[in-house]
Amino acid sequence: MRVSVICTVLNEGEAIRRLLNSLASQTRQPDEVVVVDGGSRDNTTAVIREYAHRLPLRVLGEPGANISRGRNVAIAAATSDVIASVDAGVWLEPQWLEKLIAPLTRPGQTQVTNQESQIANRKSQISSPQTVAGFFVPDPQTTFEIAMGATVLPSVAEINPQTFLPSSRSVAFTKAAWAAAGGYPEWLDFCEDLVFDLRLQRAVGPFAWAPQAVAHFRPRGTLAAFFRQYYRYARGDGKADLWRKRHAVRYLAYLILLPGLVVLSSVHTPLWLLALLVGALAYCRTPYRRLAAYWPRLSVTDRLRSVLLVPVIRGVGDLAKIVGYPVGWVWRLRNWRRPEVHWRGFGSV
């Protein structure tokens, strides 16, 4: 089975070496690595070409392309039947590709009746998954990034394989599945991989789960960068009409429940103030549980700092989503006549 690894790049510079070094160290080497450059103005492509003797590289230029367009160009140009997607800002564990494509070589576990089984045997048809979800973990370098990773990224133990929608920093699929799903949605600049995941599920069925196919990436290092990231994610949610209920609950919590508790705590202190504190701790319970895994590497001061950072990061992330989601919906309403915005079917929720 031939496998092409694809990714898009833009002004990655020397940082792209982490990905390329990890690709060159894979236990199962890719048959092809297709990189689409969106118009870098630095030395990104020069750095990539230095690895031509270590990897079967193809570098394509597509100036101005967003990440969806770049991925579609890379996949269309790939010569393999199986595609493994990564992001430029990650590094991969040595068995990443081996573990990621393994489910594609195994028969599916679909239950069938005896009659159906006999028919399948007569036709010599074996059902195999066409999509595989890998995993990704934070690679923090500072105390702030440790708090960031613990706040926003799930651990592998929290994943439900039946509902998990993989990031395109660690996912594999057949080229036929990509075509059946209509490719990555080029009208979206963010959340494009979620829409692609949902369309893949509808076209070819559920993702197989490969938790040992791990990509490492560095979380955002400042609150400003994090706010921009989550603002864009939420704007993408609005454009694509994703997670209405989640965003509605967030507006309810921050615009009605939280102000109400603040008012009550000022009138009936300390009872309502205690309720407000308990609510905040409950909201941060999961990040604190993840944070505990990092404590052996932190000093006492950094432990305290990370604990204090978690609610700040949660609050900034929620604010970014509250601001970004309606911006996306305004765009959606203005572009209502475009058929692609109704990617689930016209008027669907």
C-alpha positions as CSV (number, residue, x, y, z in Angstrom):
1,M,0.0,0.0,0.0
2,R,1.5,3.3,-1.1
3,V,1.0,6.3,1.3
4,S,1.5,10.0,0.6
5,V,2.0,12.4,3.5
6,I,0.6,15.8,2.7
7,C,0.8,19.2,4.5
8,T,0.6,22.9,3.7
9,V,3.2,25.5,4.8
10,L,3.4,29.3,5.0
11,N,6.5,31.1,6.4
12,E,7.5,28.2,8.7
13,G,11.2,28.9,8.2
14,E,13.6,26.8,10.3
15,A,10.7,25.5,12.4
16,I,9.7,23.1,9.6
17,R,12.8,21.0,10.4
18,R,11.0,19.4,13.4
19,L,8.4,17.9,11.1
20,L,10.8,16.9,8.4
21,N,13.2,15.3,10.9
22,S,10.4,13.3,12.4
23,L,9.1,12.2,9.0
24,A,12.6,11.0,8.1
25,S,12.7,8.9,11.3
26,Q,9.5,7.0,10.8
27,T,9.5,3.3,11.2
28,R,7.3,3.1,8.1
29,Q,8.6,5.6,5.6
30,P,6.1,7.5,3.4
31,D,6.2,6.7,-0.3
32,E,5.8,10.4,-1.0
33,V,5.7,13.7,0.8
34,V,3.7,16.4,-0.9
35,V,4.1,19.9,0.5
36,V,2.1,22.9,-0.8
37,D,3.5,26.3,0.0
38,G,0.9,29.1,0.2
39,G,3.3,31.8,-0.8
40,S,6.1,31.9,1.9
41,R,8.2,35.0,1.9
42,D,11.0,33.4,4.0
43,N,13.3,30.5,3.5
44,T,10.6,27.8,4.1
45,T,10.9,26.1,0.7
46,A,14.7,26.3,0.8
47,V,14.7,24.5,4.1
48,I,12.3,21.8,2.8
49,R,14.4,21.2,-0.3
50,E,17.4,20.4,1.9
51,Y,15.6,17.2,2.9
52,A,15.3,15.9,-0.7
53,H,18.0,13.3,-0.1
54,R,16.2,12.0,3.0
55,L,12.5,12.1,1.9
56,P,10.6,11.5,-1.4
57,L,9.6,15.2,-1.5
58,R,7.5,17.2,-3.9
59,V,7.0,20.9,-3.2
60,L,4.2,22.7,-5.0
61,G,3.6,26.4,-5.0
62,E,0.0,27.8,-4.6
63,P,0.4,31.4,-3.5
64,G,-2.6,32.8,-1.7
65,A,-4.2,29.4,-1.0
66,N,-5.9,28.9,2.3
67,I,-5.2,25.6,4.2
68,S,-8.2,23.8,2.6
69,R,-7.1,24.8,-0.9
70,G,-3.5,23.7,-0.1
71,R,-4.6,20.3,1.2
72,N,-6.8,19.7,-1.8
73,V,-4.0,20.6,-4.2
74,A,-1.6,18.3,-2.4
75,I,-4.1,15.4,-2.3
76,A,-5.0,15.8,-6.0
77,A,-1.3,15.7,-6.9
78,A,-0.5,12.7,-4.7
79,T,0.1,9.5,-6.5
80,S,-0.9,7.2,-3.6
81,D,-4.2,5.7,-2.8
82,V,-3.8,6.5,0.9
83,I,-3.3,10.0,2.3
84,A,-1.9,10.9,5.7
85,S,-2.3,14.5,6.7
86,V,-0.1,16.6,9.1
87,D,0.4,20.2,10.0
88,A,3.6,22.0,9.5
89,G,3.9,23.0,13.2
90,V,4.1,19.4,14.6
91,W,6.6,16.7,15.1
92,L,5.7,13.0,14.9
93,E,6.5,10.0,17.1
94,P,8.6,7.4,15.1
95,Q,5.7,5.0,14.7
96,W,3.1,7.6,13.8
97,L,2.7,6.6,10.2
98,E,2.9,2.9,10.9
99,K,0.2,3.1,13.5
100,L,-2.0,5.6,11.6
101,I,-2.3,3.4,8.4
102,A,-2.5,0.1,10.2
103,P,-6.4,0.1,10.5
104,L,-6.6,0.6,6.7
105,T,-5.0,-2.9,6.2
106,R,-7.4,-4.7,8.5
107,P,-10.9,-5.9,7.8
108,G,-13.7,-3.8,9.4
109,Q,-15.7,-5.1,12.3
110,T,-19.1,-4.6,10.8
111,Q,-21.7,-7.2,12.0
112,V,-23.6,-8.9,9.3
113,T,-26.1,-11.8,9.1
114,N,-25.1,-15.2,8.0
115,Q,-26.8,-14.7,4.6
116,E,-25.0,-11.4,4.1
117,S,-21.7,-13.0,5.2
118,Q,-22.2,-15.8,2.6
119,I,-22.9,-13.2,-0.1
120,A,-19.8,-11.3,0.9
121,N,-17.7,-14.4,0.8
122,R,-19.0,-15.4,-2.6
123,K,-18.1,-11.9,-3.9
124,S,-14.7,-12.0,-2.0
125,Q,-15.4,-8.5,-0.6
126,I,-13.7,-7.5,2.6
127,S,-15.0,-4.3,4.3
128,S,-12.1,-2.1,5.6
129,P,-12.2,1.3,7.1
130,Q,-11.4,4.2,4.8
131,T,-10.6,6.8,7.4
132,V,-8.4,6.7,10.5
133,A,-8.3,9.2,13.4
134,G,-4.8,9.7,14.9
135,F,-4.2,11.7,18.1
136,F,-2.2,14.8,19.1
137,V,-0.8,16.0,22.4
138,P,0.7,19.3,23.5
139,D,4.5,19.9,23.4
140,P,4.7,22.8,26.0
141,Q,7.9,24.6,26.5
142,T,6.9,27.1,29.2
143,T,4.6,27.2,32.3
144,F,2.1,29.2,30.4
145,E,2.0,26.6,27.6
146,I,1.6,23.8,30.1
147,A,-1.5,25.6,31.5
148,M,-2.7,26.2,28.0
149,G,-2.4,22.6,27.0
150,A,-4.1,21.4,30.1
151,T,-6.9,23.8,29.6
152,V,-7.8,23.3,26.0
153,L,-6.6,19.8,24.9
154,P,-8.2,16.5,25.9
155,S,-6.2,13.6,27.1
156,V,-6.4,10.3,25.3
157,A,-8.4,8.8,28.2
158,E,-11.1,11.4,27.6
159,I,-11.7,10.5,23.9
160,N,-14.8,8.6,22.8
161,P,-13.6,6.9,19.6
162,Q,-17.2,6.7,18.4
163,T,-17.7,10.5,18.3
164,F,-14.1,11.8,18.0
165,L,-13.5,14.1,15.1
166,P,-9.7,14.2,14.3
167,S,-7.7,17.2,13.6
168,S,-6.0,17.1,10.2
169,R,-2.7,17.3,12.0
170,S,-3.0,13.5,12.5
171,V,-5.5,11.8,10.2
172,A,-5.4,9.3,7.3
173,F,-8.0,8.5,4.6
174,T,-8.2,6.9,1.2
175,K,-8.1,9.2,-1.8
176,A,-11.4,7.7,-2.8
177,A,-12.9,8.8,0.5
178,W,-11.6,12.3,0.0
179,A,-13.2,12.5,-3.4
180,A,-16.5,11.1,-2.0
181,A,-16.6,13.8,0.7
182,G,-16.0,16.5,-1.9
183,G,-12.5,17.4,-0.6
184,Y,-11.7,20.0,2.1
185,P,-14.2,23.0,2.0
186,E,-12.2,25.8,0.4
187,W,-14.8,28.4,1.4
188,L,-13.8,27.9,5.1
189,D,-10.5,29.3,6.5
190,F,-10.9,27.7,9.9
191,C,-12.8,24.6,11.2
192,E,-12.4,23.2,7.7
193,D,-11.2,19.9,9.1
194,L,-14.3,19.4,11.2
195,V,-16.6,19.9,8.2
196,F,-14.4,17.6,6.2
197,D,-14.6,15.0,9.0
198,L,-18.4,15.1,9.1
199,R,-18.6,14.8,5.3
200,L,-16.2,11.8,5.4
201,Q,-18.4,10.1,8.0
202,R,-21.5,10.7,5.9
203,A,-19.7,9.4,2.7
204,V,-17.8,6.4,3.9
205,G,-18.7,5.7,7.6
206,P,-17.0,6.1,10.9
207,F,-13.3,6.7,11.6
208,A,-11.1,3.9,12.9
209,W,-9.2,4.9,16.0
210,A,-5.4,4.9,16.2
211,P,-4.5,6.5,19.5
212,Q,-0.8,5.5,19.2
213,A,-0.4,7.6,16.0
214,V,0.7,10.7,17.9
215,A,1.6,14.1,16.7
216,H,3.1,16.7,19.1
217,F,2.5,20.4,18.7
218,R,3.3,23.5,20.7
219,P,0.3,25.3,22.3
220,R,-0.1,29.1,21.8
221,G,2.4,31.0,24.0
222,T,0.5,34.2,24.8
223,L,-3.1,35.1,25.7
224,A,-3.3,37.4,22.6
225,A,-2.3,34.6,20.3
226,F,-4.8,32.3,22.0
227,F,-7.6,34.8,21.7
228,R,-6.9,35.2,17.9
229,Q,-6.9,31.4,17.5
230,Y,-10.2,30.8,19.3
231,Y,-11.9,33.9,17.8
232,R,-11.1,32.4,14.3
233,Y,-12.3,28.9,15.4
234,A,-15.6,30.4,16.6
235,R,-15.9,32.5,13.5
236,G,-15.5,29.3,11.5
237,D,-18.2,27.6,13.6
238,G,-20.5,30.4,12.7
239,K,-19.7,30.3,9.0
240,A,-20.3,26.5,8.9
241,D,-23.2,26.5,11.4
242,L,-21.4,24.2,13.9
243,W,-22.2,23.6,17.5
244,R,-25.2,25.8,17.9
245,K,-26.2,24.3,21.3
246,R,-22.6,24.7,22.7
247,H,-22.5,28.3,21.8
248,A,-26.0,28.9,23.1
249,V,-25.1,27.4,26.5
250,R,-22.0,29.7,26.6
251,Y,-24.1,32.8,25.9
252,L,-26.6,31.7,28.6
253,A,-23.8,31.1,31.1
254,Y,-21.9,34.3,30.6
255,L,-24.7,36.8,29.7
256,I,-27.4,35.6,32.1
257,L,-26.2,33.1,34.8
258,L,-22.9,34.7,35.6
259,P,-24.1,38.3,36.0
260,G,-27.0,37.0,38.1
261,L,-24.6,35.2,40.5
262,V,-22.4,38.3,40.7
263,V,-25.4,40.4,41.7
264,L,-26.7,37.9,44.2
265,S,-23.2,37.5,45.7
266,S,-23.1,41.3,46.4
267,V,-26.4,41.2,48.2
268,H,-26.2,37.8,50.0
269,T,-22.5,37.5,50.7
270,P,-21.0,35.0,51.5
271,L,-23.4,32.3,50.4
272,W,-23.7,33.4,46.7
273,L,-20.0,34.2,46.6
274,L,-19.3,30.7,47.7
275,A,-21.6,29.4,45.0
276,L,-19.7,31.5,42.4
277,L,-16.4,30.1,43.6
278,V,-17.6,26.5,43.6
279,G,-19.0,27.0,40.1
280,A,-15.7,28.3,38.9
281,L,-13.8,25.4,40.4
282,A,-16.2,22.9,38.8
283,Y,-15.7,24.6,35.4
284,C,-11.9,24.2,35.7
285,R,-12.0,20.7,37.2
286,T,-11.0,18.8,34.1
287,P,-8.1,21.2,33.2
288,Y,-6.8,20.9,36.8
289,R,-6.9,17.1,36.5
290,R,-4.8,17.2,33.3
291,L,-2.5,19.8,34.9
292,A,-1.6,17.4,37.7
293,A,0.3,15.2,35.2
294,Y,2.8,18.1,34.6
295,W,3.4,19.0,38.2
296,P,6.5,16.8,38.7
297,R,8.4,18.9,36.2
298,L,7.3,22.3,37.8
299,S,8.6,24.2,40.8
300,V,6.2,25.2,43.6
301,T,5.9,28.7,42.2
302,D,5.2,27.5,38.7
303,R,2.6,25.1,40.0
304,L,0.8,28.0,41.7
305,R,1.1,30.1,38.5
306,S,-0.3,27.3,36.3
307,V,-3.3,26.9,38.7
308,L,-4.0,30.6,38.5
309,L,-3.6,30.6,34.7
310,V,-6.3,28.0,34.0
311,P,-9.4,30.1,34.8
312,V,-7.8,33.1,33.0
313,I,-7.2,30.9,29.9
314,R,-10.8,29.5,30.0
315,G,-12.3,33.0,30.3
316,V,-10.2,34.4,27.5
317,G,-11.1,31.4,25.3
318,D,-14.8,31.8,26.1
319,L,-14.7,35.5,25.4
320,A,-13.0,34.8,22.0
321,K,-15.8,32.4,21.1
322,I,-18.5,34.8,22.2
323,V,-17.1,37.5,20.0
324,G,-16.2,35.3,17.0
325,Y,-19.3,33.2,16.6
326,P,-21.7,36.0,15.6
327,V,-19.1,37.4,13.2
328,G,-19.2,34.0,11.4
329,W,-23.0,34.0,11.4
330,V,-23.1,37.5,9.9
331,W,-20.9,36.2,7.1
332,R,-23.1,33.2,6.7
333,L,-26.3,35.3,6.4
334,R,-24.6,37.5,3.8
335,N,-23.6,34.5,1.8
336,W,-26.8,32.5,2.2
337,R,-27.3,32.0,-1.5
338,R,-24.0,30.3,-1.9
339,P,-24.7,26.5,-2.1
340,E,-21.6,25.5,-0.2
341,V,-22.7,27.1,3.0
342,H,-25.5,24.5,3.1
343,W,-23.1,21.7,3.1
344,R,-25.4,19.5,5.2
345,G,-28.4,20.2,3.0
346,F,-30.3,23.5,2.5
347,G,-31.5,25.0,5.7
348,S,-30.2,22.1,7.9
349,V,-29.2,22.8,11.5
